[in-house]
Amino acid sequence: MKELTILIAGGRGMVGSAMVRRLQAEGYRHLLTPSREDLDLTDQHQVRAYLRHKQPDSVIIAAAKVGGIYANSTYTADFLYENLMIECNLIHESHRADIDRLLFLGSTCIYPKLAPQPIPEEALLTSALEPTNEGYALAKIAGVKLCTHYYKQYGRSYISAMPTNLYGPGDNYHPQNSHVIPALIRRMHEAKVKEADEVVIWGSGKPLRDFLYVDDLAEALLFLLEGYRESLHINVGSGEEISILELAKLVADVVGFQGEIVTDPSMPDGTPRKMADISRMTQLGWQPKTSLREGLKLSYNDFLGLGKK
Ligand SMILES: NC(=O)c1ccc[n+]([C@@H]2O[C@H](COP(=O)([O-])OP(=O)(O)OC[C@H]3O[C@@H](n4cnc5c(N)ncnc54)[C@H](OP(=O)(O)O)[C@@H]3O)[C@@H](O)[C@H]2O)c1
């Protein structure tokens, strides 16, 4: 098993690099992590030639165009098109190259806006999506279904995992295009340095979310790659939820910002509650290990450049 060659598409991103760390720690030595310059995954010819030439035993799709509410609701066509192309190229060309094992990373954004909570895997396509990230969600749904149908039609071990919100080393701390945790870390840190009196957070602060430390996800993904053989996608989350306001307070505490936290209800909230039902994962024997406070401390160290890379 450890002699297998594994392509980690997006292997230099947050999830991909966590996956590389995990695989290396487990003794996997033949890892392929081409950069975008080496291999543009939206280009079918490049992907076909690369897979034929390298012939990996397994493919992990950790490449995608990702972003927060602002980026998702602004660059809607780009999110739909680029993600569709990446998935279609990697899944179809893996099949053509006779690669039998593939793990696709979706997201809990695939589920309907008003899905039952915690969200079971079966909630997929039962009602309308959250409009702010429709392009991203539609593309991810197509990726999930491609895996299911290559599994069913061709007997390929193409599986897909739906992680909840992730955070950790290698996160994107961009002021506009980042997810909630890296955005909060940056803003709380800047407010602390400037000795600001307050930090304003987008929306009402009421939405409930769950957050998983990325190294816990990587452990779950390896667990699935080695043993999960079902066509149904599977959720991976923390099993715990927290409001955005409570999260902001926790980040402020970890960072050491002592001013006030003010909500701005004029900005969009997104889905009111989003928590993945992880009972299928826990029944298989997987549990997350890192508490939110501990993960935030590690992330803040990473932001400061002190974390292990
Ligand atoms: N972050 C989360 O909270 C979260 C939550 C649920 C699911 N996920 C899923 O987890 C996966 C990884 O996310 P992440 O947070 O690790 O994102 P990330 O840090 O932005 O990494 C994505 C990687 O994909 C690469 N990539 C994007 N388009 C490419 C292209 N056309 N050709 C080659 N490489 C390309 C990026 O390369 P560049 O560096 O050159 O852009 C980057 O290395 C995605 O499928 C995402 O949907 C993430």
The ligand as an SDF file (V2000), in Angstrom:
LIG
                    3D

 48 52  0  0  0  0  0  0  0  0999 V2000
  -11.4110   25.2820    2.8190 N   0  0  0  0  0  0  0  0  0  0  0  0
  -12.5840   24.8270    3.2310 C   0  0  0  0  0  0  0  0  0  0  0  0
  -13.1700   25.3150    4.2100 O   0  0  0  0  0  0  0  0  0  0  0  0
  -13.2430   23.6900    2.5070 C   0  0  0  0  0  0  0  0  0  0  0  0
  -14.4420   23.2030    3.0220 C   0  0  0  0  0  0  0  0  0  0  0  0
  -15.0700   22.1460    2.3850 C   0  0  0  0  0  0  0  0  0  0  0  0
  -14.4990   21.6120    1.2620 C   0  0  0  0  0  0  0  0  0  0  0  0
  -13.3310   22.0880    0.7780 N   0  0  0  0  0  0  0  0  0  0  0  0
  -12.7850   21.4840   -0.4300 C   0  0  0  0  0  0  0  0  0  0  0  0
  -11.4730   21.0400   -0.1840 O   0  0  0  0  0  0  0  0  0  0  0  0
  -10.7200   21.1620   -1.3960 C   0  0  0  0  0  0  0  0  0  0  0  0
   -9.4420   21.9430   -1.1360 C   0  0  0  0  0  0  0  0  0  0  0  0
   -9.7450   23.2200   -0.5990 O   0  0  0  0  0  0  0  0  0  0  0  0
   -8.6080   24.1540    0.0320 P   0  0  0  0  0  0  0  0  0  0  0  0
   -9.2660   24.9260    1.0990 O   0  0  0  0  0  0  0  0  0  0  0  0
   -7.3960   23.3720    0.2970 O   0  0  0  0  0  0  0  0  0  0  0  0
   -8.3510   25.1660   -1.1580 O   0  0  0  0  0  0  0  0  0  0  0  0
   -6.9850   25.9000   -1.5750 P   0  0  0  0  0  0  0  0  0  0  0  0
   -6.0850   26.0720   -0.4040 O   0  0  0  0  0  0  0  0  0  0  0  0
   -7.3790   27.0990   -2.3740 O   0  0  0  0  0  0  0  0  0  0  0  0
   -6.3080   24.8280   -2.5320 O   0  0  0  0  0  0  0  0  0  0  0  0
   -6.8430   24.5670   -3.7920 C   0  0  0  0  0  0  0  0  0  0  0  0
   -5.7120   24.1230   -4.6640 C   0  0  0  0  0  0  0  0  0  0  0  0
   -6.2570   23.8630   -5.9680 O   0  0  0  0  0  0  0  0  0  0  0  0
   -5.3510   24.4200   -6.9190 C   0  0  0  0  0  0  0  0  0  0  0  0
   -6.0380   24.7350   -8.1510 N   0  0  0  0  0  0  0  0  0  0  0  0
   -7.1680   25.4620   -8.3010 C   0  0  0  0  0  0  0  0  0  0  0  0
   -7.4580   25.5660   -9.6140 N   0  0  0  0  0  0  0  0  0  0  0  0
   -6.4860   24.9030  -10.2830 C   0  0  0  0  0  0  0  0  0  0  0  0
   -6.2180   24.6470  -11.6500 C   0  0  0  0  0  0  0  0  0  0  0  0
   -7.0160   25.1250  -12.6180 N   0  0  0  0  0  0  0  0  0  0  0  0
   -5.1280   23.9130  -11.9750 N   0  0  0  0  0  0  0  0  0  0  0  0
   -4.2910   23.4420  -11.0240 C   0  0  0  0  0  0  0  0  0  0  0  0
   -4.4900   23.6440   -9.7100 N   0  0  0  0  0  0  0  0  0  0  0  0
   -5.5800   24.3670   -9.3540 C   0  0  0  0  0  0  0  0  0  0  0  0
   -4.8310   25.6660   -6.2570 C   0  0  0  0  0  0  0  0  0  0  0  0
   -3.6660   26.0940   -6.8970 O   0  0  0  0  0  0  0  0  0  0  0  0
   -3.1770   27.6250   -6.7750 P   0  0  0  0  0  0  0  0  0  0  0  0
   -2.5240   27.6970   -5.4430 O   0  0  0  0  0  0  0  0  0  0  0  0
   -2.2630   27.7990   -7.9310 O   0  0  0  0  0  0  0  0  0  0  0  0
   -4.4180   28.4790   -6.8650 O   0  0  0  0  0  0  0  0  0  0  0  0
   -4.5980   25.1630   -4.8400 C   0  0  0  0  0  0  0  0  0  0  0  0
   -3.3590   24.5110   -4.7180 O   0  0  0  0  0  0  0  0  0  0  0  0
  -11.6320   21.7920   -2.4150 C   0  0  0  0  0  0  0  0  0  0  0  0
  -12.2200   20.8080   -3.2010 O   0  0  0  0  0  0  0  0  0  0  0  0
  -12.6900   22.4490   -1.5810 C   0  0  0  0  0  0  0  0  0  0  0  0
  -13.8710   22.5470   -2.3000 O   0  0  0  0  0  0  0  0  0  0  0  0
  -12.6780   23.1230    1.3710 C   0  0  0  0  0  0  0  0  0  0  0  0
  1  2  1  0
  2  3  2  0
  2  4  1  0
  4  5  1  0
  4 48  2  0
  5  6  2  0
  6  7  1  0
  7  8  2  0
  8  9  1  0
  8 48  1  0
  9 10  1  0
  9 46  1  0
 10 11  1  0
 11 12  1  0
 11 44  1  0
 12 13  1  0
 13 14  1  0
 14 15  2  0
 14 16  1  0
 14 17  1  0
 17 18  1  0
 18 19  2  0
 18 20  1  0
 18 21  1  0
 21 22  1  0
 22 23  1  0
 23 24  1  0
 23 42  1  0
 24 25  1  0
 25 26  1  0
 25 36  1  0
 26 27  1  0
 26 35  1  0
 27 28  2  0
 28 29  1  0
 29 30  1  0
 29 35  2  0
 30 31  1  0
 30 32  2  0
 32 33  1  0
 33 34  2  0
 34 35  1  0
 36 37  1  0
 36 42  1  0
 37 38  1  0
 38 39  2  0
 38 40  1  0
 38 41  1  0
 42 43  1  0
 44 45  1  0
 44 46  1  0
 46 47  1  0
M  CHG  2   8   1  16  -1
M  END
$$$$
